Amino acid sequence: MVRKTREEALKTKQNIMDVAKQLFCEKGYEKTNLSDIADVAGVTRGAIYWYFQNKDDLFIELCKDMIDADTNLFHLVEAINRDNLSPLQSLREWLYTINESLRCKDNILFIKIINNVLWGNHGSKRIKKMLRDINSDFNKNYLLLIKDAIKKKELPENVDPVKASNFLCSVITGYIMQYVDGAQSDIVDFNKPLVDMFIEQLPKFIF
């Protein structure tokens, strides 16, 4: 009976998180309240407080859950076996994983939610800081790989790693948002040629 009760509790919690994910995406973080989530999830508002102290806590756990998903870009990046790859090859393989990541509906929702909070006038300072830290940590990978590529002479020594990584971050972010917003429905099919083109531009960003 105890085991069944625990499983039911986990199922209820997951249901609440799934509903919150959908509503945060559809209505935005600020306009979604716990009563909305409770109504759609078919639970009481008090039931949500059993699992989460407030909306911020629910959002933070939801983000962590989505980041840990096997199909998330964060996970796909870590799964690349870099032992036999050079820095530039690792960077290329990493960006190739965008194709797989963007084919997952949950990742699209995740990106829309993050974009809504980061670039809209929404969310608490705590939420914004968490998302900016996640975004910053992720983008640091561009810089580190480009620096390693310069050290190993895959890129010219006069390449400015900051300028090159900022360029790569900007075009990849724009590329992803074009797809997520529905402006370019076929962009994922051309992921590899686009990535190759972006990589080829890196030697142009010199001191």
N, C-alpha and C positions, 0 to 999 in steps of 0.2 A: 504493500500500500504506500509506504514511504517513497519507494522508487517511482511509482506511478505519479504521486503527487509532485515530485521533483521534475519529472518529465513534462507534466502538464504546466508547471510553472515556467519552465524553459520555453515551452511552446508559446505560452501567453506573452512572455517577454519578447520573443522573436516576432510575434504577430504585431506587437506594439511598435517595434523598430521598423518593420516592413511598411506599416501604415505611415509612420512618421517620415520615412524616406520619400514615399510617394507624395505626401502632402507638402513637405518642405520643397520638393521640386515643383509641384503645381502652383502652390500659393506663395512660396517664398518663406524663409525662416521667420521673419518678423510677423507675418500675417497668420501664421499657423500657431494655434495655442493648444494646450494640453486637452482642453475640452473637445476640440475638433478631432484630435487623435483618438481620444477615448470613444467618441461616438462612432467613428469609422471602424475602429478596432473591436467594437462591441464589448467594451469593458467600462468600468467606472473610472472617474478621474483619480479616485483614491487608489485604484489598482496600479495606476502608473506610478504613483508615489511609493508604492511598495518596491519598485525596481529602480526608480530614478528620483533624485532630490528635486530636480527642476528641469526645465526645458533645455538649459545649457548642458546639463549632465547627460540627458538623453541624446542630444546632438553629438557630443564628444564621443560617447560610446558607439554611436552609429558610424561616425567617421572612422574610428579605430577598427570597427568590424569590417567596413568596406575596404580599408587599406590592407587588412590581413587576408582578404579574399584571394584565392589562387589566380583569378583572372585579372586582378588589378595590376596596373602598370608597375606599381612599386614592387610587387611580388615577382612579376615577370623579369624585371631588371635584375633583381637579386638572384634569380634562377639561372642567369647566363653564366656559363662556365668560362671564366676568363683565363684559366690556366694556360690555354694554348692560343690565346688571342692577344694581339697587340692593343695598345690603348685606343687607337683609331678604329680598329676592327671591333673592339668592345663597344665603342660609341655607336658604330654603325648597327651592330646587332641589337643594341639597346633600343635604338629608334625604330628598328624594324618591328619590334614588339608592339608598337602603337597600333599596328594593323589588327593584331589579335585582341588587344585590350578594348578597342573601340567597337568591336563586334558584340560586346557584352552589354546588355541593357542596363544592368546595375552600374556599370562604369559610367555610362552616359548620364544616369541620374546623379551619380556622385559628382561628376564634373559640373553639372548644372547647379547643384546645390552649393558647391564651393564658390562658383562664379557669382551666384546670387548674393552670397554673404560678403565675399571679398570686395566686389566692385559696386555693390549697392549699399545703401545706407541702412544696413541691417546687422543684427547680431550684437552681442555684448563685446566689450574689449577683450574679455577672456577668449571668446570664440574666434574673434578676428586674429588675435595673437597666435592661437594654436594653428589656424589655417595658414597664416603667413610663415610660421616656422616650418610647417610641413612643406610648403611651396619652396621656401628658401633651401631647406635641406636637399630637396629633390634636385633643384637647379644647380646646386653646388657640384653635382656629379658631372655636369657639362664642363665646368671649369677644371675640375681635377683631371678628367680624362684628356682634355685638350693640353693641359700643362704636361702631362705624362707623354703625350704624343710629340710635343716639342722636345722634351728631354731625350726621347728615343729617336729623334730626327725623322719622324713620320711627317712632321710639319716643319717649315722653315723656322729658324731660331728667332727671326724678327717678327713672328706672328705675335700679336697682342692677345694673350689668352682671355683677358676680360672682355675685350671688344668681340672676339670670336664667340665666346660663350653667350654673351648678351644677344648677339645676332641669332645664334642657334636657338636660344630660349624663346626669343620673340617670334621667329618664323614657325617653330614647332607649336607654340601656344596658339598662334593665329590659325594654323593649319587644323589643330584639334577643334578649336571653337567653330570654325567654318563647318565642320562635320557635325558637331554636337547641335548647332543651331539649325541644321538642315539646309544650309546655304549650298553645300557641296555634298550631295548624297553619294557620289562615286569616288570621292577622294581617297578612301581607304584602299580601293582597288589599285591605286597608283602609288601606294605608300613607298615601296622600295625605290622606284625611280626618283621620287621627290626627295627622299632621304639622301640618296647618292648625290643629287644636285646640291643639296644644302651642304653636305660634307665637302664637296669640291670648291665651295666658296670660302672655306676657312682660311686658306693661305693668303687671301686678299686683305685680311684684317691685320695690318702690320703697324708697327710703332710709327 
